[in-house]
Amino acid sequence: MNIRPAKIGDWEVLTDLFTGLIKHAKIISPALKTLDKKNISGIKKYAKKCINTKQNHFLLLAEIDGEVAGFINFQIRDRPKIYTVKKIGYVNDLFVAQKYRKKSVGKSLMNEATKLFKSKGIKHICLNVLSGNKSASGFYEKHGFTEFKRELIKTL
Ligand SMILES: CC(C)(COP(=O)(O)OP(=O)(O)OC[C@H]1O[C@@H](n2cnc3c(N)ncnc32)[C@H](O)[C@@H]1OP(=O)(O)O)[C@@H](O)C(=O)NCCC(=O)NCCS
């Protein structure tokens, strides 16, 4: 397996992966929009924006036999001044294509992101996960993540 930064030529495969991520989330949360052409073009724009990474924003791809198997999109964020910790690592998106799951791709991507955060002096990594996403929750728990905040919703 090869882990490398995404480059502009990867936008097409990344659009597919981001689309896969949203489709996966939609199964768990019906609140998400059904994907149509307009949404896909928005995803394309987002994928391109993420590749053109700014300082402190990173996008890594995992390749197996030359095929992109998954990606991780993460950044260093400033925290509101009220917190004692000023900067945290934040994982925006993590996705592994179905056929490559349970083959340590997610783990390798998370490990690389963690290494990069550590090299930048980051001491905490944060992310959010849909409550119904039991498999990702299991994966994150295995990687030492614990719950520190809950977002609540009420239907009116
Ligand atoms: C969550 C996800 C990234 C995990 O990636 P993966 O490549 O399948 O996971 P790995 O093979 O690297 O697993 C790493 C470790 O986590 C464990 N793990 C993986 N899935 C798990 C699950 N559903 N429950 C508990 N543990 C799990 C593995 O057993 C493995 O443990 P080990 O190192 O002791 O063998 C992947 O399933 C995925 O893309 N899911 C759909 C998208 C998604 O939900 N993304 C997260 C959005 S917040």
PDBQT file of the ligand as one rigid body, heavy atoms in Angstrom, charges set to zero:
ROOT
HETATM    1  C1  LIG A 201     -14.474   3.372   8.881  1.00  0.00    +0.000 C 
HETATM    2  C2  LIG A 201     -13.502   2.968   7.770  1.00  0.00    +0.000 C 
HETATM    3  C3  LIG A 201     -12.710   4.207   7.337  1.00  0.00    +0.000 C 
HETATM    4  C4  LIG A 201     -12.531   1.906   8.324  1.00  0.00    +0.000 C 
HETATM    5  O1  LIG A 201     -11.556   1.633   7.332  1.00  0.00    +0.000 OA
HETATM    6  P1  LIG A 201     -11.009   0.148   7.054  1.00  0.00    +0.000 P 
HETATM    7  O2  LIG A 201      -9.911   0.257   6.078  1.00  0.00    +0.000 OA
HETATM    8  O3  LIG A 201     -12.136  -0.735   6.719  1.00  0.00    +0.000 OA
HETATM    9  O4  LIG A 201     -10.471  -0.267   8.510  1.00  0.00    +0.000 OA
HETATM   10  P2  LIG A 201      -9.100  -1.056   8.822  1.00  0.00    +0.000 P 
HETATM   11  O5  LIG A 201      -9.081  -2.310   8.031  1.00  0.00    +0.000 OA
HETATM   12  O6  LIG A 201      -7.943  -0.146   8.658  1.00  0.00    +0.000 OA
HETATM   13  O7  LIG A 201      -9.312  -1.384  10.363  1.00  0.00    +0.000 OA
HETATM   14  C5  LIG A 201      -8.393  -0.950  11.334  1.00  0.00    +0.000 C 
HETATM   15  C6  LIG A 201      -8.762  -1.511  12.656  1.00  0.00    +0.000 C 
HETATM   16  O8  LIG A 201     -10.076  -1.074  13.003  1.00  0.00    +0.000 OA
HETATM   17  C7  LIG A 201     -10.923  -2.199  13.179  1.00  0.00    +0.000 C 
HETATM   18  N1  LIG A 201     -12.218  -1.946  12.594  1.00  0.00    +0.000 N 
HETATM   19  C8  LIG A 201     -12.511  -1.699  11.314  1.00  0.00    +0.000 A 
HETATM   20  N2  LIG A 201     -13.848  -1.591  11.149  1.00  0.00    +0.000 NA
HETATM   21  C9  LIG A 201     -14.367  -1.817  12.386  1.00  0.00    +0.000 A 
HETATM   22  C10 LIG A 201     -15.672  -1.908  12.899  1.00  0.00    +0.000 A 
HETATM   23  N3  LIG A 201     -16.724  -1.801  12.093  1.00  0.00    +0.000 N 
HETATM   24  N4  LIG A 201     -15.871  -2.137  14.215  1.00  0.00    +0.000 NA
HETATM   25  C11 LIG A 201     -14.804  -2.316  15.048  1.00  0.00    +0.000 A 
HETATM   26  N5  LIG A 201     -13.525  -2.282  14.627  1.00  0.00    +0.000 NA
HETATM   27  C12 LIG A 201     -13.323  -2.035  13.323  1.00  0.00    +0.000 A 
HETATM   28  C13 LIG A 201     -10.267  -3.338  12.437  1.00  0.00    +0.000 C 
HETATM   29  O9  LIG A 201     -10.629  -4.576  13.011  1.00  0.00    +0.000 OA
HETATM   30  C14 LIG A 201      -8.808  -3.042  12.609  1.00  0.00    +0.000 C 
HETATM   31  O10 LIG A 201      -8.348  -3.510  13.856  1.00  0.00    +0.000 OA
HETATM   32  P3  LIG A 201      -6.889  -4.222  13.968  1.00  0.00    +0.000 P 
HETATM   33  O11 LIG A 201      -5.882  -3.162  13.608  1.00  0.00    +0.000 OA
HETATM   34  O12 LIG A 201      -6.832  -4.649  15.378  1.00  0.00    +0.000 OA
HETATM   35  O13 LIG A 201      -6.932  -5.337  12.976  1.00  0.00    +0.000 OA
HETATM   36  C15 LIG A 201     -14.243   2.350   6.562  1.00  0.00    +0.000 C 
HETATM   37  O14 LIG A 201     -15.039   1.278   7.028  1.00  0.00    +0.000 OA
HETATM   38  C16 LIG A 201     -15.137   3.309   5.793  1.00  0.00    +0.000 C 
HETATM   39  O15 LIG A 201     -14.677   4.009   4.899  1.00  0.00    +0.000 OA
HETATM   40  N6  LIG A 201     -16.419   3.337   6.125  1.00  0.00    +0.000 N 
HETATM   41  C17 LIG A 201     -17.388   4.127   5.370  1.00  0.00    +0.000 C 
HETATM   42  C18 LIG A 201     -17.162   5.606   5.486  1.00  0.00    +0.000 C 
HETATM   43  C19 LIG A 201     -17.192   6.093   6.894  1.00  0.00    +0.000 C 
HETATM   44  O16 LIG A 201     -18.040   5.708   7.689  1.00  0.00    +0.000 OA
HETATM   45  N7  LIG A 201     -16.242   6.988   7.192  1.00  0.00    +0.000 N 
HETATM   46  C20 LIG A 201     -16.171   7.632   8.460  1.00  0.00    +0.000 C 
HETATM   47  C21 LIG A 201     -17.039   8.834   8.427  1.00  0.00    +0.000 C 
HETATM   48  S1  LIG A 201     -17.018   9.641   9.995  1.00  0.00    +0.000 SA
ENDROOT
TORSDOF 0
